[in-house]
Amino acid sequence: MQIGTSLFFDRTSAQMTNLSAQTSTLNTQIATGKKLTAPSQDVVAYNRLASIKQADADQSAYSSNISLAKSLLEQSDSTLTAVSTQLQRASELTIRANTGTLNDDDRKTIATELNSILDDLVSLANTSDARGQPLFGAATGTAAVTQAADGTVSLGGTGELPAIPVGDGTSVSATDSAERVFGNIKTKAGGKTDVFAILSSYITALDAGGDVSTASSDAIDGLGAAQTQVNNVQGSVGARAARLDIVSSQATDAATARESDRTGLEDTDLSAAITELQKQMTILSATQASFTKLSSLSLFTYLR
């Protein structure tokens, strides 16, 4: 088979151009640490990288939400512990006030302390969270509870605040409304009341003097129910915090897997790239040397 001079030059030139392009690409990959520099190099890999980057961006937002939710739940837990302590003290005072050996003045003294506990509970109910919003806020209303000039306490709103998204299709309720924590306490008559009304009513009975046995019985039952409700909410808070730990751990594992995928798709294997570069440069150098030698040959060289 005969190869014309023109074809020889064209093929050799194309080979050297291709080798030069490969060495240039390898140099770029080594210098940047990235083996993909354009979508055209590997469309499938570039699409996968785009998905990974979007997932990382989404997870960054979810991670911020997880941190916020954890903070709110931790604050709720500590605040509910303080509420539980106040309710326990109120129950102790109520039982003591029901003792037959106490007189009206003694009970008024207890009423004063119970009134202080009531104020403390109002303050705890209106605790602000890390965002400056009511920790026990509701879907409607701003302040968790309001206290009128005459001491009457009212819940500020109804309904629970929306859950916080912490993952694809996963949300966690980071707060509880004042209604859930302090309200909806069943009465003997079948109705519902709140802890503030229970304490206010009992304080009024103690201040009035006389037989407080019925009022004490009602207050003891009401405060016991309130204590149980707060404990249940606090247990729910703990369960949600544990769930967040699981979600956070799963997100970390997923991020690690994505990073491994990204590295395999995008990052340059420096050892392999340097070895390949040396190989291509050797071939290019040999091709250039051969081309120089062969292109200088002519018929006269053989006739001399």
Salt bridges, closest charged atoms under 4 A:
ASP56 OD1 - ARG258 NE 2.78
GLU92 OE1 - ARG89 NH1 3.46
GLU113 OE2 - ARG89 NE 2.91
ASP129 OD2 - ARG131 NH2 2.86
ASP176 OD1 - ARG180 NH1 2.31
ASP176 OD2 - ARG240 NH2 2.89
ASP218 OD1 - LYS188 NZ 3.25
ASP221 OD2 - LYS188 NZ 3.16
ASP245 OD1 - LYS70 NZ 3.38
GLU259 OE2 - ARG262 NH2 2.72
ASP261 OD2 - ARG48 NH2 3.09
GLU266 OE1 - LYS34 NZ 3.75
GLU266 OE2 - LYS53 NZ 4.00
GLU266 OE1 - ARG262 NH1 2.77
ASP267 OD1 - LYS34 NZ 3.10
ASP267 OD1 - ARG262 NH1 2.94
